[in-house]
Amino acid sequence: MLGGGNPVAGSNPVGIGQNVDYIRTEKKILVYAYSGAVLTNNDTQTALKFNTGSNALEVKIRLTGGFAFMDANKKVRLGIDINGQEISNNAHSFNSSAGFNDMDDIDIIIAPFSEVEVSITTDNTSGINYYVSLTGEAF
């Protein structure tokens, strides 16, 4: 049984929020989540938080946002916890004179019946929006 919401109806057809959504096609089950804008200001914010249900997920997680607006020598971290255990702590330091710096995507497999939390942490005090996307397949 698949969890998640209906991606084509209701008040949130794009699926913005902390939950994961599913689209069933003839040949596969696609899975996606888009956090929307997550404002960080020298703190940690939850971008995505969901349970997988009975399907395993093979997904790519991407952090985007206003990296070019970060103050010099500040850090941003994308953390992934599964069932309360940290499985990824992807942090980057930025130097504003270097311009835009992308973070690498994170490829993971998530077991069925798992609780997943993806968070963003920064020591920057400028109040910058970040966005987390999760895309992949359910099996």
N, C-alpha and C positions, 0 to 999 in steps of 0.2 A: 504494500500500500504506500502510495506517495503522500508526502506532506506538502506543505507550502500552499500558497494561494493560487487563485485563478488569474493568470497573467493577461487575460483579455477582457475582463469585466470588472465592475465595481468601481470604487472611488480611487483605486490605485492601480491602474492597468499596467504601468511600467514595472511595478514591483519595487519601488523605492522604500527602503526601511531596513530593519535589522534581520528580517526573515529571508529564507531561501525559497525560491519558486521553481516550478517544474513545467516543462512543455514536452508533451509526448508526441513524437512523430511516428511515421510508419516503421522506421528502422532503429530509433534510439530515443532515449529520454534525456533531454537537455536540462541542465540545472543552472540557475543564475541568481545572483543577489547584487543589488546596487545600494550602497549605504546612503546615497545622497550626501549633501554637504555635512561634514563633521567639523565643527569649530573647535580648534585646540588653542590653548593659551597657557603654556607652562603646566600641562596636566596630562592625564590619560582619559581618553574617551572611548567608549565601546562603539564600534562601527557596525559590526554584524554579530548577532547572537541567535542561534537556532539549533534545533535537533534534527538529525538526519532521517529518522524514520527507519523503515526496513531496507532501504537501499544503501549500498556503498557509493561514494562519490569520488570521481577523479576530476580534480578541479585545478584551476589556475587562479591565484589571488593576486590582485594588482592594487598598488597604492599610487594615486596621482594627487596632484594639488599644487599649492602655491610655493613650491620649493624655491623659486627665484626670489620670493619675498622674505625668505628667512634671514634673520640677522646673522652676521658673520660668526663662524665657529659654533653654530648651534646644531642640535641633533634631532632627528625624527626616527621613531621606532615603530615598526609594524609587528605586533605580537599576535601569535596564534596559540590558543589553548584548546585542547580537546579533552573532555571529561576532567577538567580542572588541572590538567598537566600541560605545562608549556612545551610546545613542540617546535616553535620557531620564534626567534627574537632577532629580526632583521633590522639593524640600525645603521644609519648613515650620518656622518658629519658633513656639514655644508659650510662653504666659504662663499659669501655673497658675491665676491669678485669673480668667481668661477662661472657664474650664470646658472642656467637650468641644469639640474642633475636628476635624472630618472632613477628610480629604484628598480631592481630586478624583480620580475614576477616570481612567485613562489608556487611550485607545482607540488600538490599533495594528494594523497588518497585518504579518505575519511571512512572509517568503518560504519556499518549500520548501527543505529541506536546510539549515536554519539551526540554529546552536547558540545557545540563549537562556539567559541568567542574570539572575535578578531578585534584588536584594540589598536589605537594610535596614541603614542606618547611623544611629547615634544618638550624641550626646555626653552623653546622660543616664546617670547612674551608679546609678539605682535598680533596674536589672534588671527590665525590663518585657517582657511577651510581646506580639508583634505577629503578624498573620496576613495572608497574601497569597492572594487568590483570582484565578483567571484563568478567564473564561468566554467562549464565543463559538462560531464555526463554522469548520469546515475545508472547503476547496474543492479 
